[in-house]
Amino acid sequence: MNTDNLKQDYKAGYVTIFGEPNVGKSTLMNAVLNTKLSITTPKPQTTRRKILGIYSDDEAQIIFLDTPGLIEPKYLLQEKMVEAIHNALDECDLILAVVDVTEKVLKNFENKLIPVLIPFTGKKAIFLVINKIDLITKEEVLQIIDKMKDKFKFDEVIPLSALHQFNVQELTNTIKKYLPVHPPYFPTDILSQEPIRFFIAEIIREKIFETYRDEIPYSTEVVVVEYKERPKGKDYINAEIYVERESQKKILIGKDGTALKKIGEKARKDIENFIGKGVYLELYVKVRENWRDNPRWIKTFGY
């Protein structure tokens, strides 16, 4: 990586995005990067892994770690999700504690998030990011800021709307001020170090979350078994969707395969937009009984 043209005071660091489910953490990272890198749905716990997103400009490189929402784990997969959160908090230079303006999230902040943040006080910068301010008035935003400042000593408090890109640039500029002087950790022309197969699997999983209710989205895992790039014609993708019960498999496939076909059509369009060319996507559904609580399958799926 050529760093000859970079400024001597170039900055680089890791920033963990931390908060409860559904407060807009993934939407925030996507907004900063101006690219849909993390999948987003209205359902909580859409994000399962720590996802790395890289913002680079002439002044700094910010490596964002988008984390799952903080929850009380009920099975092994959720334990691994919480473990990913704590690892990201330990690894970073700066923490973005994200809340939204809903009453429930604001009430939970003191009991759920602050205890996790306290050990890092004085050791790394901690920002409070108040998301979704487009849903309330300016006066209500100011009231929330005053209340939150009384609960914890933040280095910065930044209200914004990730969905509408309001004040997102202000957040980026403020983060830069707190990063250490350091050359970029990654090439400045990439957005992530995750392989293309990871993002393809995430897109397919997003479509399942968007299509189904109740337990099915949470019981599924997607693995890209084969990805062939073809210089001529469409790329070939073979992906497997794993569920926990035969009944879930039948629902996912649907009568004469119609449900699975719809998921495939939706996923294919987004995959083609993501990689910039046509693809031929084949989906198969397999059953792995209670995989979310099985250490062997949790490890196999990369958690």
FIGU-29833 format. One record per residue: x, y, z of N, C-alpha, C in turn. Coordinates in Angstrom, 2 decimals. Example, Ala and Ser with C-alpha at 12.3 -4.5 7.8 and 13.67 -1.06 7.14 Angstrom:
// residues 2
    n.c1    n.c2    n.c3   ca.c1   ca.c2   ca.c3    c.c1    c.c2    c.c3
   13.19   -5.69    7.80   12.30   -4.50    7.80   13.20   -3.30    7.80
   12.85   -2.25    7.08   13.67   -1.06    7.14   12.90    0.03    7.87
// end
This chain:
// residues 303
    n.c1    n.c2    n.c3   ca.c1   ca.c2   ca.c3    c.c1    c.c2    c.c3
    0.84   -1.19    0.00    0.00    0.00    0.00    0.89    1.25    0.00
    0.70    2.11   -0.96    1.50    3.32   -1.08    0.96    4.41   -0.18
    1.77    4.85    0.79    1.35    5.90    1.72    2.18    7.17    1.53
    2.90    7.26    0.42    3.80    8.40    0.20    3.05    9.72    0.11
    1.83    9.70   -0.43    1.10   10.95   -0.65    0.20   11.34    0.52
    0.23   10.54    1.57   -0.61   10.84    2.72    0.02   11.90    3.61
   -0.81   12.67    4.28   -0.31   13.70    5.20    0.41   13.06    6.38
    1.37   13.80    6.93    2.12   13.27    8.07    1.23   13.11    9.30
    0.19   13.94    9.39   -0.71   13.84   10.54   -1.96   13.03   10.21
   -1.85   12.13    9.23   -2.97   11.26    8.86   -3.39   10.45   10.08
   -4.70   10.25   10.23   -5.23    9.54   11.38   -5.94    8.25   10.96
   -5.93    7.29   11.85   -6.64    6.03   11.58   -6.99    5.37   12.90
   -8.16    4.74   12.94   -8.55    4.06   14.16   -9.83    3.27   13.99
  -10.12    2.48   15.02  -11.29    1.60   15.03  -12.40    2.22   15.87
  -13.62    2.17   15.34  -14.78    2.76   16.01  -15.88    1.71   16.10
  -16.28    1.37   17.31  -17.33    0.36   17.51  -18.68    1.03   17.65
  -19.65    0.54   16.88  -21.03    1.02   16.93  -21.81    0.07   17.85
  -22.29    0.60   18.96  -22.81   -0.21   20.06  -24.19    0.28   20.47
  -25.10   -0.64   20.77  -26.42   -0.23   21.23  -27.41   -1.39   21.23
  -28.64   -1.09   21.57  -29.70   -2.10   21.58  -30.12   -2.46   20.16
  -30.87   -3.54   20.00  -31.38   -3.88   18.66  -32.28   -2.79   18.10
  -32.21   -2.60   16.79  -33.15   -1.75   16.06  -33.04   -0.25   16.33
  -31.90    0.21   16.84  -31.74    1.66   17.03  -31.11    2.32   15.80
  -30.73    1.49   14.81  -30.19    2.04   13.56  -28.69    1.99   13.45
  -28.06    1.04   14.10  -26.59    0.95   14.05  -26.09    0.65   12.64
  -26.68   -0.35   12.00  -26.26   -0.72   10.64  -26.59    0.39    9.64
  -27.75    1.01    9.81  -28.13    2.12    8.94  -27.13    3.26    9.08
  -26.65    3.48   10.30  -25.66    4.54   10.54  -24.36    4.25    9.81
  -23.85    3.03    9.91  -22.61    2.70    9.21  -22.79    2.83    7.70
  -23.91    2.34    7.20  -24.18    2.47    5.77  -24.23    3.93    5.34
  -24.77    4.79    6.21  -24.89    6.21    5.88  -23.51    6.87    5.81
  -22.65    6.54    6.75  -21.30    7.11    6.74  -20.53    6.67    5.50
  -20.67    5.39    5.16  -19.94    4.83    4.01  -20.62    5.17    2.69
  -21.86    5.65    2.78  -22.66    5.95    1.59  -22.81    4.72    0.69
  -22.86    3.56    1.34  -23.00    2.27    0.66  -23.75    1.32    1.57
  -24.63    0.49    1.02  -25.30   -0.50    1.84  -24.38   -1.70    2.04
  -23.66   -1.66    3.17  -22.71   -2.73    3.48  -23.34   -3.72    4.46
  -23.97   -3.20    5.52  -24.67   -4.05    6.48  -26.13   -4.17    6.08
  -26.68   -5.39    6.19  -28.08   -5.56    5.88  -28.92   -4.90    6.97
  -30.09   -4.40    6.58  -30.98   -3.74    7.53  -32.41   -4.19    7.29
  -33.12   -4.49    8.38  -34.55   -4.80    8.30  -35.21   -4.23    9.54
  -36.54   -4.10    9.54  -37.23   -3.60   10.74  -37.17   -4.56   11.93
  -36.75   -5.80   11.70  -36.73   -6.78   12.77  -35.45   -6.64   13.61
  -35.56   -6.83   14.93  -34.37   -6.80   15.77  -33.47   -8.00   15.50
  -32.21   -7.86   15.87  -31.21   -8.94   15.75  -30.94   -9.34   14.31
  -31.12   -8.41   13.37  -30.76   -8.70   11.99  -29.26   -8.90   11.87
  -28.50   -8.04   12.54  -27.03   -8.16   12.54  -26.62   -9.22   13.55
  -25.86  -10.21   13.10  -25.43  -11.30   13.98  -23.93  -11.28   14.25
  -23.19  -10.71   13.33  -21.74  -10.73   13.44  -21.19   -9.31   13.54
  -19.96   -9.22   13.97  -19.24   -7.95   13.92  -18.83   -7.71   12.46
  -19.35   -6.64   11.87  -19.10   -6.36   10.46  -18.21   -5.13   10.32
  -17.15   -5.28    9.58  -16.17   -4.21    9.43  -16.44   -3.38    8.19
  -16.55   -2.06    8.37  -16.74   -1.14    7.26  -15.67   -0.05    7.31
  -15.08    0.29    6.17  -13.93    1.18    6.14  -14.26    2.49    5.42
  -14.12    3.59    6.15  -14.27    4.93    5.57  -12.87    5.54    5.43
  -12.55    6.02    4.23  -11.23    6.63    4.00  -11.39    7.93    3.22
  -10.63    8.94    3.63  -10.51   10.15    2.83   -9.08   10.67    2.95
   -8.83   11.90    2.57   -7.47   12.44    2.57   -6.93   12.71    3.97
   -7.81   12.71    4.96   -7.39   13.05    6.32   -7.31   11.86    7.26
   -8.18   10.87    7.03   -8.27    9.80    8.02   -8.89    8.54    7.43
   -8.65    7.45    8.14   -9.35    6.19    7.86  -10.06    5.76    9.13
  -11.38    5.60    9.03  -12.19    5.17   10.17  -12.66    3.75    9.89
  -12.26    2.82   10.75  -12.69    1.43   10.58  -13.84    1.18   11.54
  -15.04    1.11   11.00  -16.22    0.90   11.82  -16.44   -0.59   12.08
  -16.84   -0.90   13.30  -17.23   -2.25   13.67  -18.71   -2.21   14.03
  -19.55   -2.65   13.10  -20.99   -2.71   13.33  -21.28   -3.98   14.11
  -21.95   -3.86   15.25  -22.13   -5.01   16.13  -23.61   -5.39   16.26
  -23.88   -6.63   16.69  -25.27   -7.01   16.98  -25.83   -6.16   18.11
  -27.15   -6.11   18.21  -27.78   -5.38   19.30  -27.57   -6.09   20.63
  -27.38   -5.31   21.69  -27.15   -5.87   23.01  -28.43   -6.50   23.55
  -28.37   -7.80   23.88  -29.53   -8.54   24.36  -29.12   -9.46   25.51
  -30.12  -10.00   26.20  -29.88  -11.07   27.17  -29.94  -12.39   26.41
  -28.81  -13.09   26.25  -28.79  -14.29   25.40  -29.63  -15.43   25.96
  -30.36  -16.09   25.04  -31.21  -17.21   25.42  -30.71  -18.53   24.85
  -29.80  -18.48   23.88  -29.23  -19.71   23.33  -27.82  -19.39   22.85
  -27.10  -20.42   22.39  -25.67  -20.29   22.11  -25.36  -19.25   21.04
  -26.16  -19.19   19.99  -25.92  -18.20   18.94  -25.95  -16.80   19.52
  -26.93  -16.51   20.36  -27.01  -15.19   20.97  -25.85  -14.93   21.92
  -25.36  -15.97   22.58  -24.16  -15.80   23.43  -22.96  -15.37   22.58
  -22.85  -15.96   21.39  -21.76  -15.59   20.48  -21.93  -14.16   19.96
  -23.18  -13.75   19.76  -23.45  -12.39   19.31  -23.02  -11.38   20.38
  -23.35  -11.66   21.63  -22.95  -10.76   22.73  -21.43  -10.77   22.89
  -20.83  -11.92   22.72  -19.36  -12.01   22.78  -18.72  -11.14   21.71
  -19.32  -11.10   20.52  -18.80  -10.26   19.43  -18.86   -8.77   19.81
  -19.92   -8.38   20.52  -20.04   -6.99   20.97  -18.89   -6.64   21.90
  -18.65   -7.46   22.90  -17.61   -7.16   23.89  -16.21   -7.17   23.25
  -16.00   -8.07   22.32  -14.71   -8.08   21.61  -14.50   -6.78   20.85
  -15.55   -6.31   20.18  -15.45   -5.07   19.41  -15.19   -3.87   20.32
  -15.81   -3.86   21.49  -15.58   -2.77   22.44  -14.14   -2.78   22.96
  -13.61   -3.95   23.17  -12.21   -4.06   23.64  -11.22   -3.62   22.57
  -11.53   -3.90   21.31  -10.58   -3.68   20.21  -10.50   -2.24   19.74
  -11.52   -1.44   19.99  -11.64   -0.15   19.31  -10.91    0.99   20.01
  -10.79    2.10   19.29  -10.24    3.34   19.84  -11.35    4.26   20.35
  -12.55    4.10   19.80  -13.65    5.02   20.11  -14.95    4.24   20.05
  -15.88    4.57   20.96  -17.17    3.89   21.02  -18.29    4.85   20.65
  -19.16    4.43   19.75  -20.38    5.16   19.46  -21.53    4.43   20.15
  -22.03    4.98   21.26  -23.18    4.40   21.95  -24.43    4.98   21.29
  -25.14    4.14   20.55  -26.26    4.62   19.74  -27.58    4.33   20.44
  -28.42    5.36   20.55  -29.79    5.20   21.02  -30.71    5.81   19.98
  -31.99    5.46   20.05  -32.95    6.20   19.24  -33.85    6.99   20.19
  -34.87    7.64   19.66  -35.65    8.56   20.48  -36.88    7.92   21.11
  -37.01    6.59   20.98  -38.16    5.92   21.57  -38.01    5.84   23.09
  -39.12    5.90   23.77  -39.12    5.93   25.23  -38.48    4.68   25.83
  -38.76    3.52   25.23  -38.22    2.26   25.75  -36.70    2.24   25.71
  -36.13    2.64   24.59  -34.67    2.63   24.45  -34.02    3.61   25.43
  -34.60    4.79   25.55  -34.04    5.79   26.46  -34.11    5.32   27.92
  -35.18    4.61   28.28  -35.30    4.09   29.64  -34.30    2.98   29.90
  -34.07    2.13   28.88  -33.15    1.01   29.05  -31.69    1.44   29.12
  -31.40    2.63   28.62  -30.01    3.05   28.48  -29.26    2.99   29.80
  -29.88    3.49   30.85  -29.19    3.56   32.14  -28.89    2.18   32.71
  -29.82    1.25   32.55  -29.65   -0.08   33.14  -28.89   -1.05   32.26
  -29.00   -0.90   30.94  -28.41   -1.88   30.03  -27.08   -1.44   29.43
  -27.01   -0.22   28.94  -25.82    0.20   28.20  -24.73    0.81   29.09
  -25.14    1.65   30.03  -24.15    2.32   30.86  -23.25    1.34   31.62
  -23.78    0.26   32.21  -22.89   -0.69   32.89  -21.81   -1.27   31.97
  -22.13   -1.41   30.69  -21.15   -1.93   29.73  -20.11   -0.87   29.41
  -20.51    0.40   29.41  -19.61    1.50   29.05  -18.67    1.91   30.18
  -19.10    1.76   31.41  -18.33    2.26   32.56  -16.87    1.79   32.57
  -16.56    0.51   32.29  -15.15    0.08   32.33  -14.25    0.81   31.34
  -14.84    1.43   30.31  -14.04    2.09   29.28  -13.89    3.60   29.53
  -14.52    4.09   30.59  -14.45    5.51   30.91  -13.01    5.93   31.17
  -12.58    6.98   30.47  -11.21    7.47   30.63  -10.17    6.71   29.84
  -10.55    5.56   29.27   -9.61    4.74   28.51   -9.75    4.96   27.00
  -10.97    5.29   26.57  -11.22    5.57   25.16  -12.40    6.52   25.04
  -12.44    7.25   23.96  -13.52    8.22   23.76  -14.85    7.50   23.59
  -15.90    8.07   24.19  -17.25    7.51   24.09  -18.20    8.61   23.65
  -18.83    8.41   22.49  -19.82    9.35   21.97  -21.21    8.79   22.23
  -22.15    9.67   22.52  -23.56    9.31   22.49  -24.12    9.78   21.16
  -24.69    8.85   20.39  -25.32    9.18   19.12  -26.82    8.96   19.28
  -27.58   10.04   19.16  -29.04    9.97   19.28  -29.62    9.92   17.87
  -30.08    8.75   17.47  -30.56    8.54   16.10  -32.08    8.73   15.99
  -32.55    8.87   14.78  -33.97    8.98   14.43  -34.60   10.28   14.95
  -33.81   11.36   14.99  -34.35   12.62   15.52  -35.37   13.24   14.57
  -35.47   12.69   13.36  -36.49   13.19   12.43  -37.90   12.85   12.91
  -38.01   11.98   13.91  -39.32   11.56   14.41  -39.86   12.48   15.50
  -39.05   13.42   16.01  -39.48   14.30   17.09  -39.10   15.74   16.79
  -39.52   16.65   17.66  -39.22   18.07   17.45  -37.84   18.42   17.98
  -37.33   19.57   17.57  -36.03   20.05   18.04  -36.02   20.22   19.55
  -37.12   20.73   20.11  -37.21   20.92   21.56  -37.11   19.58   22.29
  -37.75   18.55   21.74  -37.69   17.22   22.36  -36.28   16.64   22.28
  -35.59   16.91   21.18  -34.19   16.46   21.04  -33.34   17.09   22.13
  -33.49   18.38   22.35  -32.70   19.08   23.37  -32.99   18.54   24.77
  -34.24   18.19   25.00  -34.60   17.62   26.30  -33.92   16.26   26.52
  -33.89   15.45   25.47  -33.23   14.14   25.56  -31.74   14.32   25.83
  -31.11   15.26   25.13  -29.68   15.51   25.32  -29.39   15.88   26.77
  -30.19   16.76   27.32  -29.99   17.18   28.72  -30.12   16.00   29.68
  -31.11   15.15   29.46  -31.32   14.00   30.33  -30.16   13.00   30.24
  -29.71   12.74   29.02  -28.66   11.75   28.81  -27.31   12.23   29.35
  -27.06   13.52   29.25  -25.80   14.07   29.77  -25.70   13.90   31.29
  -26.85   13.89   31.95  -26.86   13.72   33.41  -26.57   12.28   33.82
  -26.76   11.34   32.91  -26.61    9.93   33.24  -25.20    9.40   33.04
  -24.44   10.04   32.14  -23.10    9.53   31.83  -22.27   10.66   31.22
  -20.97   10.66   31.49  -20.10   11.71   30.95  -19.57   11.27   29.58
  -20.21   11.77   28.54  -19.80   11.45   27.18  -18.80   12.49   26.68
  -17.91   12.05   25.80  -16.97   12.99   25.18  -17.68   13.89   24.18
  -18.68   13.32   23.50  -19.48   14.09   22.55  -20.90   13.54   22.55
  -21.87   14.41   22.29  -23.26   13.99   22.10  -23.71   14.53   20.74
  -24.08   13.61   19.85  -24.41   14.02   18.48  -25.78   13.48   18.09
  -26.77   14.36   17.92  -28.08   13.92   17.41  -28.05   13.87   15.88
  -28.70   12.87   15.31  -28.70   12.74   13.85  -29.85   11.87   13.38
  -30.00   11.82   12.07  -30.92   10.88   11.43  -30.12   10.13   10.37
  -29.75    8.89   10.68  -28.97    8.10    9.74  -29.75    7.85    8.45
  -31.04    7.60    8.60  -31.87    7.29    7.43  -31.92    8.45    6.45
  -31.93    9.67    6.97  -32.03   10.85    6.11  -30.71   11.59    5.95
  -29.62   10.95    6.42  -28.26   11.52    6.27  -28.12   12.89    6.95
  -28.94   13.17    7.95  -28.86   14.45    8.64  -27.83   14.38    9.76
  -26.85   15.26    9.70  -25.78   15.39   10.70  -24.79   14.22   10.68
  -24.87   13.35    9.70  -23.94   12.21    9.62  -22.52   12.70    9.33
  -22.39   13.70    8.46  -21.07   14.23    8.17  -20.45   14.89    9.40
  -21.27   15.51   10.21  -20.78   16.11   11.46  -20.21   15.04   12.38
  -20.88   13.90   12.45  -20.38   12.78   13.24  -19.01   12.33   12.71
  -18.91   12.16   11.40  -17.64   11.73   10.79  -16.52   12.70   11.10
  -16.79   13.98   10.95  -15.77   14.99   11.22  -15.33   15.00   12.68
  -16.28   14.76   13.58  -15.96   14.76   15.01  -15.15   13.53   15.38
  -15.48   12.38   14.79  -14.71   11.16   15.04  -13.23   11.38   14.68
  -12.99   12.02   13.56  -11.62   12.25   13.10  -10.77   12.97   14.16
  -11.37   13.89   14.89  -10.64   14.67   15.88  -10.09   13.80   17.01
  -10.74   12.67   17.25  -10.37   11.81   18.38   -9.47   10.63   17.99
   -9.28   10.42   16.71   -8.48    9.27   16.27   -6.99    9.55   16.45
   -6.20    8.51   16.71   -4.76    8.70   16.83   -4.10    8.91   15.46
   -2.97    9.61   15.46   -2.19    9.75   14.23   -1.63    8.38   13.88
   -1.95    7.92   12.70   -1.55    6.55   12.32   -1.79    6.40   10.82
   -0.91    5.70   10.11   -1.18    5.42    8.70   -2.39    4.51    8.56
   -3.02    4.46    7.40   -4.21    3.61    7.23   -3.89    2.14    7.47
   -4.83    1.46    8.08   -4.67    0.03    8.35   -4.98   -0.81    7.12
   -5.82   -0.28    6.23   -6.26   -1.00    5.05   -6.06   -0.12    3.81
   -6.03   -0.71    2.64   -6.00    0.10    1.41   -7.15    1.10    1.44
   -6.88    2.31    1.00   -7.88    3.38    1.11   -8.98    3.29    0.05
   -8.91    2.32   -0.84   -9.93    2.20   -1.88  -10.88    1.02   -1.65
  -10.88    0.44   -0.44  -11.80   -0.66   -0.15  -12.76   -0.25    0.96
  -13.93   -0.90    0.99  -14.95   -0.60    2.00  -15.03   -1.65    3.09
  -14.48   -2.83    2.84  -14.50   -3.89    3.84  -13.46   -4.94    3.49
  -13.11   -5.75    4.48  -12.20   -6.85    4.22  -12.94   -8.18    4.12
  -14.26   -8.12    4.29  -15.05   -9.35    4.21  -15.08   -9.86    2.77
  -15.05  -11.18    2.57  -15.11  -11.74    1.20  -16.48  -11.54    0.58
  -16.55  -11.59   -0.73  -17.80  -11.37   -1.46  -18.86  -12.39   -1.06
  -18.45  -13.61   -0.73  -19.41  -14.65   -0.33  -20.17  -14.24    0.93
  -19.48  -13.54    1.84  -20.12  -13.10    3.08  -21.29  -12.18    2.77
  -21.07  -11.21    1.88  -22.12  -10.24    1.58  -23.26  -10.87    0.79
  -22.95  -11.83   -0.06  -24.01  -12.54   -0.79  -24.91  -13.28    0.19
  -24.29  -13.98    1.16  -25.07  -14.71    2.16  -25.92  -13.76    2.99
  -25.37  -12.60    3.34  -26.10  -11.62    4.13  -27.30  -11.07    3.36
  -27.14  -10.84    2.07  -28.25  -10.34    1.25  -29.38  -11.36    1.20
  -29.04  -12.63    1.05  -30.07  -13.67    1.04  -30.78  -13.73    2.39
  -30.00  -13.62    3.45  -30.60  -13.66    4.79  -31.51  -12.45    5.03
  -31.13  -11.31    4.50  -31.95  -10.11    4.61  -33.33  -10.34    3.97
  -33.34  -10.99    2.81  -34.61  -11.23    2.12  -35.50  -12.19    2.91
  -34.89  -13.11    3.63  -35.66  -14.01    4.48  -36.27  -13.22    5.63
  -35.48  -12.32    6.23  -35.98  -11.48    7.32  -37.13  -10.59    6.84
  -37.02  -10.10    5.63  -38.06   -9.22    5.10  -39.35   -9.98    4.75
  -39.22  -11.27    4.46  -40.35  -12.05    3.95  -41.13  -12.76    5.03
  -40.44  -13.24    6.07  -41.09  -14.10    7.05  -41.16  -13.46    8.43
  -42.13  -13.93    9.22  -42.31  -13.45   10.58  -41.87  -14.50   11.58
  -42.06  -14.15   12.85  -41.87  -15.07   13.96  -40.49  -15.72   13.95
  -40.46  -17.07   14.09  -39.16  -17.70   14.37  -38.34  -18.00   13.13
  -38.93  -18.04   11.96  -38.20  -18.49   10.77  -36.96  -17.64   10.48
  -37.04  -16.31   10.44  -35.81  -15.56   10.15  -34.68  -15.83   11.14
  -35.05  -16.01   12.41  -34.04  -16.21   13.45  -33.49  -17.63   13.46
  -34.20  -18.54   12.80  -33.77  -19.94   12.76  -32.97  -20.27   11.50
  -32.73  -19.28   10.66  -32.04  -19.54    9.40  -30.59  -19.07    9.42
  -29.78  -19.78    8.69  -28.40  -19.38    8.41  -28.16  -19.64    6.93
  -27.35  -18.81    6.29  -27.09  -18.94    4.86  -25.60  -19.14    4.62
  -25.28  -20.12    3.80  -23.89  -20.40    3.44  -23.77  -20.44    1.92
  -22.85  -19.66    1.38  -22.58  -19.71   -0.06  -21.60  -20.85   -0.31
  -22.10  -21.91   -0.92  -21.31  -23.12   -1.15  -20.36  -22.94   -2.34
  -20.85  -22.25   -3.36  -20.05  -22.09   -4.58  -20.31  -20.73   -5.20
  -19.23  -20.08   -5.62  -19.35  -18.80   -6.33  -18.34  -18.80   -7.47
  -18.84  -18.87   -8.69  -17.98  -18.91   -9.87  -18.10  -17.61  -10.66
  -17.00  -16.92  -10.77  -16.98  -15.72  -11.61  -16.75  -16.14  -13.06
  -17.59  -15.66  -13.94  -17.50  -16.03  -15.35  -17.21  -14.78  -16.18
  -16.08  -14.76  -16.89  -15.76  -13.60  -17.73  -16.85  -13.31  -18.75
  -17.43  -14.38  -19.27  -18.54  -14.24  -20.22  -19.80  -14.83  -19.59
  -20.86  -14.06  -19.62  -22.10  -14.54  -19.03  -22.21  -14.24  -17.55
  -23.26  -14.75  -16.95  -23.55  -14.47  -15.55  -22.68  -15.28  -14.60
  -22.34  -14.69  -13.44  -21.65  -15.45  -12.40  -22.62  -16.49  -11.82
  -22.06  -17.59  -11.31  -22.88  -18.66  -10.75  -22.74  -18.69   -9.23
  -23.88  -18.74   -8.54  -23.88  -18.79   -7.07  -24.77  -19.94   -6.61
  -24.22  -20.78   -5.75  -24.97  -21.87   -5.13  -24.96  -21.61   -3.62
  -26.14  -21.37   -3.04  -26.22  -21.07   -1.61  -27.19  -22.01   -0.91
  -26.87  -22.34    0.32  -27.71  -23.21    1.13  -28.29  -22.43    2.31
  -29.58  -22.60    2.53  -30.27  -21.99    3.66  -30.54  -23.09    4.68
  -30.04  -22.90    5.89  -30.22  -23.90    6.94  -31.32  -23.45    7.90
  -32.20  -24.38    8.26  -33.25  -24.14    9.24  -33.17  -25.22   10.31
  -34.01  -25.07   11.36  -33.91  -26.00   12.49  -34.94  -27.13   12.45
  -36.00  -26.97   11.63  -37.04  -28.00   11.62  -37.57  -28.22   10.20
  -38.10  -29.41    9.97  -38.68  -29.74    8.66  -39.85  -28.82    8.33
  -40.63  -28.45    9.35  -41.78  -27.57    9.11  -41.32  -26.21    8.59
  -40.18  -25.74    9.08  -39.63  -24.47    8.60  -39.15  -24.60    7.16
  -38.58  -25.74    6.84  -38.12  -25.99    5.48  -39.29  -25.93    4.50
  -40.40  -26.55    4.87  -41.58  -26.55    3.99  -42.11  -25.14    3.76
  -42.11  -24.34    4.82  -42.60  -22.96    4.69  -41.67  -22.14    3.80
  -40.36  -22.31    3.98  -39.39  -21.55    3.18  -39.48  -21.90    1.70
  -39.69  -23.18    1.42  -39.77  -23.62    0.02  -41.12  -23.23   -0.58
  -42.19  -23.43    0.18  -43.52  -23.10   -0.31  -44.05  -24.12   -1.30
  -45.31  -23.97   -1.67  -45.93  -24.91   -2.61  -45.25  -24.82   -3.97
  -44.79  -25.97   -4.44  -44.09  -26.05   -5.74  -42.87  -25.12   -5.82
  -42.31  -24.80   -4.64  -41.08  -23.99   -4.61  -41.29  -22.51   -4.84
  -42.56  -22.04   -4.80  -42.84  -20.64   -5.14  -42.25  -19.65   -4.13
  -42.28  -19.99   -2.83  -41.77  -19.07   -1.80  -40.25  -18.90   -1.93
  -39.57  -20.02   -2.13  -38.11  -19.96   -2.27  -37.72  -19.20   -3.54
  -38.51  -19.37   -4.58  -38.25  -18.67   -5.84  -38.34  -17.16   -5.66
  -39.33  -16.71   -4.87  -39.49  -15.28   -4.62  -38.30  -14.72   -3.85
  -37.83  -15.45   -2.85  -36.65  -15.02   -2.09  -35.45  -14.92   -3.03
  -35.30  -15.93   -3.89  -34.20  -15.93   -4.85  -34.23  -14.75   -5.80
  -35.43  -14.41   -6.27  -35.56  -13.28   -7.20  -35.18  -11.96   -6.54
  -35.66  -11.76   -5.30  -35.33  -10.54   -4.58  -33.83  -10.46   -4.27
  -33.27  -11.58   -3.83  -31.85  -11.60   -3.48  -30.98  -11.39   -4.72
  -31.36  -12.01   -5.82  -30.57  -11.90   -7.04  -30.42  -10.45   -7.48
  -31.51   -9.70   -7.43  -31.46   -8.30   -7.85  -30.48   -7.50   -7.00
  -30.52   -7.70   -5.68  -29.61   -6.96   -4.80  -28.17   -7.43   -4.96
  -27.99   -8.73   -5.18  -26.63   -9.25   -5.39  -26.04   -8.66   -6.66
  -26.85   -8.59   -7.71  -26.37   -8.02   -8.98  -26.01   -6.55   -8.82
  -26.80   -5.82   -8.05  -26.47   -4.42   -7.78  -25.18   -4.30   -6.99
  -24.98   -5.23   -6.08  -23.81   -5.18   -5.20  -22.51   -5.50   -5.95
  -22.55   -6.54   -6.81  -21.31   -6.93   -7.48  -21.16   -6.31   -8.87
  -22.27   -5.72   -9.36  -22.18   -5.00  -10.62  -22.27   -5.83  -11.87
  -22.84   -7.03  -11.77  -23.05   -7.85  -12.98  -24.13   -8.89  -12.71
  -24.60   -9.55  -13.77  -25.66  -10.53  -13.64  -25.19  -11.80  -12.94
  -26.11  -12.45  -12.22  -25.78  -13.71  -11.55  -26.89  -14.73  -11.78
  -26.50  -15.99  -11.72  -27.45  -17.09  -11.71  -27.40  -17.68  -10.31
  -28.51  -17.57   -9.58  -28.54  -17.95   -8.16  -29.38  -19.20   -7.95
  -28.78  -20.20   -7.34  -29.49  -21.42   -6.95  -29.54  -21.49   -5.43
  -30.74  -21.73   -4.88  -30.93  -21.84   -3.44  -31.44  -23.22   -3.06
  -30.89  -23.76   -1.98  -31.34  -25.04   -1.44  -31.59  -24.88    0.05
  -32.58  -25.58    0.57  -32.91  -25.51    1.99  -32.59  -26.84    2.66
  -31.86  -26.77    3.78  -31.48  -27.97    4.52  -31.82  -27.81    6.00
  -32.02  -28.91    6.68  -32.38  -28.90    8.10  -31.19  -29.32    8.94
  -30.91  -28.54    9.97  -29.92  -28.88   10.99  -30.61  -28.63   12.33
  -31.07  -29.70   12.95  -31.87  -29.61   14.16  -31.20  -28.75   15.23
  -31.93  -27.72   15.69  -31.48  -26.87   16.81  -30.05  -26.37   16.65
  -29.69  -25.96   15.43  -28.30  -25.55   15.18  -27.90  -24.34   16.02
  -28.85  -23.49   16.40  -28.50  -22.28   17.16  -27.96  -22.59   18.55
  -28.18  -23.82   19.03  -27.69  -24.22   20.35  -26.67  -25.35   20.26
  -26.19  -25.60   19.06  -25.25  -26.71   18.85  -23.85  -26.15   18.61
  -22.90  -26.39   19.52  -21.55  -25.82   19.39  -20.87  -26.18   18.07
  -21.11  -27.39   17.59  -20.48  -27.82   16.34  -20.96  -26.99   15.16
  -22.29  -26.79   15.07  -22.82  -26.04   13.95  -22.55  -24.54   14.08
  -22.55  -24.06   15.31  -22.20  -22.64   15.52  -20.79  -22.37   15.02
  -19.87  -23.28   15.30  -18.49  -23.14   14.83  -18.42  -23.29   13.32
  -19.14  -24.26   12.77  -19.15  -24.48   11.33  -19.63  -23.24   10.58
  -20.62  -22.55   11.14  -21.17  -21.36   10.51  -20.35  -20.10   10.78
  -19.27  -20.26   11.51  -18.33  -19.14   11.65  -18.58  -18.19   12.78
  -19.34  -18.62   13.79  -19.61  -17.75   14.94  -18.60  -18.01   16.06
// end
